[in-house]
Amino acid sequence: MQTTKQKIDLEALPEEARKELMDFYESLIKKYKRKTNHKTVEDVEKEILADQIQIDTKKWKFEREQIHER
């Protein structure tokens, strides 16, 4: 198997094969970028807390019957 430091001569391939190789290369980049971009638990917690809506419940007054209505 060849090492990753070795250069590939794309000129040796026909145009159609070069396009196919480039498509495959781009799909590999996308595949492995997704794996490395996982969010940590802390990041998710920060996002959840940032998205929460703060409601001032002191302004609201309910009767017992209203709370338990169906």
Buried (B, 14 or more C-beta within 10 A) or exposed (E): EEEEEEEEEEEEEEEEEEEEEEEEEEEEEEEEEEEEEEEEEEEEEEEEEEEEEEEEEEEEEEEEEEEEEE
